[in-house]
Amino acid sequence: MQGKSSWNGTSTAAIAVVLLLSAGCAQHELRGSGDLGVIVERGAGRLQVVDTTRQKSIGAIAGLGDLSHASVVYSRDGRYAYVFGRDGGLTKVDLLRLRIERRIVQSGNSIGGAISQDGKLVAAANYTPGGVRVFDADTLEMLVDIPATYGGGQRAKVVGLEDAAGSRFAFSLFEAGEIWVADLSVPRAPKIQKFRNIGRQPYDALITLDGRYYLAGLFGEDGVAMLDLWHPERGVRRVLDGYGKGEQPLPVYKMPHLEGWAMAGHLAFLPAVGRHEVLVVDTITWREAGRIQVAGQPVFVMAQPDGRRIWVNFALPDNDKVQVIDTETRQVVRTLSPGKAVLHMEFTARGETVWISARDDNRVTVYDTATFERKAELAAEQPSGIFFTVRALRFGF
Amino acid sequence: MRRACVLCAGVALACAVGTAFADELAPARQAELVRLVRQDCGSCHGLTLKGGLGPALTPAALAGKPASYLKSLILDGSHRSAMPAWRAFLTEADAEWIAARLLEGFPDAR
């Protein structure tokens, strides 16, 4: 009798465990995350998770707050997206379980962030209060608060926050015209190096794919501030100084955005501010290597992963176009119309396709980068940013 | 006398029509402006208008600022900040309408 009842108990428990496991398996197949990504649906506060192999959406995650300007970095295993929301929300999202893992509201207004070289620290760039806050990547516990204080004690908005080698983060202070490099080898005791008078109103920055050069674009004057992170003792150097040639700039309706995608080989392709131009800089000599006339004021200037072509989208009133430039001839080889209000473009890891969002047409279009054919279209509500997990493997993304 | 009356009536009518145009934009244009402010001004001021690179444009943030000052900032921008001139996209009537709506609480756009 005793034997029979214990058999019943064990088998019931075993059946329960098997059912639970089956339920889990049915919802979430065993799969990698390397070909996944997210599309930000800015009005809905929602992320769509997409499979770039199947070119379709596999689910959506709501409850991410104000995503009207959202930026994403990935955990080093490509499984979790850290979403920085406009309202200061920082949400860790599980792409495989399609759910929010952790969420905090860490500031009043935030623009983006970065993840450290070893994947242990997530840093947020804040407008309000101006500064950088650094969190444990697992738990989102805040480890250190770095106020962006300058001059007479005011706090500047932080822009262009990028990860660099050795647990460092480099970032710029918009109102202050400064670049800071914070070494967080001991996270709770940051060592900060400050570079002052680097130029007027740095609006964003990029770090080259090798993590060596930090380039901050300037809004208040024509030029780019460059810091060699292998030799910070050399200080900040001005490149492309006065590229506007003294001409009255056009009104800037949307700030350009900089990221490591600017690089094609040793050339950097950068948006001119207030001009219908893409600027080319040789990163060996740091001299201007040319400029390319384009259809409008560039917002994103992005090289394909193989560096063969540069794709450019634009601010109002040209934000329904994308132009493609051949890097060998420096000519515009194609002008595309992906839809109304093209907000972002993202290449798959080896660049066979590029995904382009059209906010006012509620769609993301997948283009073949060799033939420019439309391969797929995904419905999305006011889509803005698109971020693929390949970013987990790169500096500055 | 009659000519003067007609003249006065004509002027009065023109004034009335002029005022009507300043206060009343066509609904379609109003909808376009709501979307422009939320989505495109929102690039810098936030979709919720709670600020970003640019300051907040909520009634609380704008309290005490004259509508005429806001209108002129919208149309001609500012040399001291990153605010561009929107004259290429907006008429005077558009800018007046936007300034007035910002001060009282800007409509939602979906």
Contacts between the chains, C-beta under 8 A, distances in Angstrom:
chain1	res1	chain2	res2	distance
A	42	B	47	6.7
A	43	B	47	7.3
A	43	B	110	6.6
A	66	B	46	7.7
A	66	B	47	7.0
A	66	B	48	6.0
A	68	B	42	6.3
A	68	B	46	6.0
A	68	B	47	3.2
A	68	B	48	6.6
A	69	B	43	7.9
A	69	B	46	7.5
A	69	B	47	7.9
A	69	B	52	6.4
A	86	B	46	5.9
A	86	B	47	7.3
A	86	B	48	7.6
A	86	B	52	6.8
A	87	B	48	7.7
A	87	B	50	7.6
A	109	B	46	7.5
A	109	B	50	7.0
A	109	B	51	6.0
A	109	B	52	6.5
A	111	B	52	7.3
A	111	B	53	7.9
A	127	B	51	7.4
A	127	B	52	6.6
A	127	B	53	7.3
A	128	B	51	7.2
A	157	B	53	6.8
A	174	B	53	7.3
A	201	B	82	7.2
A	203	B	53	7.6
A	203	B	82	7.8
A	219	B	82	6.1
A	251	B	77	6.1
A	251	B	84	3.3
A	251	B	85	4.9
A	251	B	86	7.5
A	251	B	88	7.5
A	252	B	82	6.9
A	252	B	84	5.4
A	253	B	40	6.6
A	253	B	43	7.3
A	253	B	84	5.7
A	253	B	86	7.9
A	254	B	40	7.5
A	254	B	43	4.7
A	254	B	44	7.7
A	255	B	43	7.4
A	255	B	44	7.3
A	255	B	53	6.6
A	255	B	82	7.5
A	316	B	40	5.8
A	316	B	89	7.3
A	317	B	88	7.7
A	317	B	89	7.3
A	341	B	39	7.1
A	359	B	39	7.1
A	360	B	39	7.9
